[in-house]
C-alpha cells in the first residue's frame, strides 16, 4: 500500500504515500447544492461528497478521489468531512468557493498553504501533500507551489494535464445530462480521474464509463502514480 520509506522522488510515489490532500475551485468542488431537492437547499455546500475534495463516508457510499485514496492510506487527511462553508472546520483543506474563477486559484493555493502550516497534524518536511483544483473555466492539474510550503509535483504535470483535459470534456457532458453535478455524476468523475492518474500518459482513457465499471489499480509491476518519466520506463 505504502512505500517502506518515504519516497524522495515523485516518480516513485504510490497512492498510499500521499498523506495530506487539499482541494480548490468553484461550486463543483465546494459541493454547491449537490443534494438539493428544493430552492432553499441550493445554497448548502455538500463539500464532504465532492469528487476532488470530499472524504465523507467511504468510497462505497460516496465515490470520491479522497475516499479512493483512503483505501491505500487510511490515515490520509485534509478532505472535507461534512456540509460546510470554507470558514467552518468541516471544510478542512477544501477551500473551494462557489462562484470562484480561475484567477482566484492563487489565493486559494495560499489559503491551503496557510491552513497546512497552522495545522499540527501536518509535517511540512515529511508528508507528501497534494492539492487538486479546478474551476468550470480552466481545468487545473496538481498545483505547483513554493518548495517548503507544499510538495512540488510538477513532474506529474504532463500526466495530470492530460487527465484534467479529458476530465473537463466529459464533465461538460455530465453537467448537461444531469443539469448539474450530482453525487452520482461526481462519482463517475472521481472514478475516471483516478483511472487517469494510474494510466500512462499516452494511454489514458478518454471516455468515462459508468461508476465502478473499471478501476485501474496499482500492481507490483506498476505501483506508482503515473508521470511522464515513469510512463516511459515501463
C-alpha positions, -999 to 999 in steps of 0.1 A, spaced: 0 0 0 27 25 11 64 26 4 87 12 31 104 45 32 91 80 24 99 84 -14 122 112 -24 110 113 -60 75 119 -74 83 93 -100 82 67 -72 51 79 -54 25 53 -46 -11 63 -39 -7 53 -3 23 76 1 0 107 -1 -5 118 35 -24 151 31 -49 162 4 -65 196 -3 -88 210 -30 -96 243 -45 -120 255 -72 -156 267 -77 -191 254 -68 -183 220 -82 -156 214 -56 -175 233 -29 -204 209 -34 -230 237 -41 -264 221 -37 -254 185 -46 -283 171 -25 -307 200 -30 -343 190 -36 -357 225 -32 -346 261 -37 -337 266 -1 -312 238 -1 -293 250 -31 -271 273 -10 -259 243 11 -224 233 2 -222 195 4 -184 197 5 -179 163 20 -190 144 -11 -173 164 -38 -152 145 -64 -119 162 -56 -121 173 -20 -147 152 -2 -140 123 21 -173 118 38 -181 81 45 -164 55 23 -159 50 -15 -188 26 -14 -211 53 -1 -196 83 -19 -172 76 -47 -147 105 -44 -110 107 -51 -101 112 -14 -123 81 -5 -104 61 -30 -70 72 -17 -81 64 18 -82 27 8 -44 30 3 -37 52 32 -64 51 59 -45 79 77 -50 104 48 -64 137 60 -73 171 47 -105 162 29 -139 178 38 -160 156 60 -194 172 61 -215 200 47 -195 232 54 -186 266 42 -149 274 39 -148 293 72 -161 262 91 -139 234 105 -155 207 85 -141 221 52 -106 211 63 -82 218 34 -110 220 8 -111 258 3 -132 259 -29 -156 288 -31 -189 288 -51 -186 314 -78 -148 314 -79 -130 318 -112 -96 307 -124 -80 340 -112 -89 330 -76 -68 299 -77 -35 315 -64 -54 330 -34 -69 296 -27 -35 279 -30 -21 303 -5 -51 296 18 -43 259 17 -6 266 25 -17 287 55 -40 260 68 -14 233 65 13 254 82 -10 261 111 -23 225 115 -3 205 140 -11 172 121 9 183 91 46 176 89 56 200 62 90 184 55 80 147 57 44 144 45 36 141 8 9 167 2 -12 171 -29 -38 197 -38 -63 193 -66 -80 222 -81 -103 231 -109 -129 256 -120 -155 255 -147 -134 279 -167 -100 263 -166 -91 227 -155 -61 226 -133 -36 199 -126 -18 194 -93 -8 229 -83 29 238 -82 35 257 -51 66 270 -34 91 244 -22 89 241 16 53 251 16 38 222 -2 53 194 -24 61 205 -59 47 178 -81 55 194 -114 68 162 -128 32 150 -128 21 179 -149 20 162 -182 1 133 -168 -24 153 -149 -29 180 -175 -39 153 -200 -61 137 -173 -79 170 -165 -83 178 -202 -103 146 -205 -120 154 -172 -132 187 -185 -146 174 -217 -166 146 -201 -177 168 -171 -194 191 -195 -215 162 -208 -223 151 -172 -235 186 -164 -257 187 -195 -272 153 -188 -278 158 -151 -284 196 -152 -256 200 -127 -232 177 -109 -249 153 -85 -233 128 -62 -237 102 -90 -221 124 -116 -193 132 -91 -187 95 -86 -183 90 -123 -158 119 -124 -138 105 -94 -136 71 -109 -124 84 -143 -98 108 -128 -85 80 -106 -80 58 -136 -63 86 -155 -39 91 -126 -28 54 -128 -27 52 -166 5 60 -186 5 95 -201 0 83 -236 -27 57 -228 -53 75 -208 -90 65 -211 -106 93 -230 -143 84 -224 -159 80 -190 -175 47 -181 -202 41 -155 -191 43 -119 -175 11 -106 -173 -4 -141 -135 -1 -142 -108 7 -116 -72 9 -126 -53 -4 -96 -16 -3 -88 2 -36 -93 36 -49 -83 48 -41 -119 32 -6 -119 28 6 -84 33 44 -89 11 73 -99 20 80 -135 43 107 -145 58 113 -179 91 98 -168 78 66 -152 53 62 -180 82 58 -204 101 34 -182 75 7 -183 
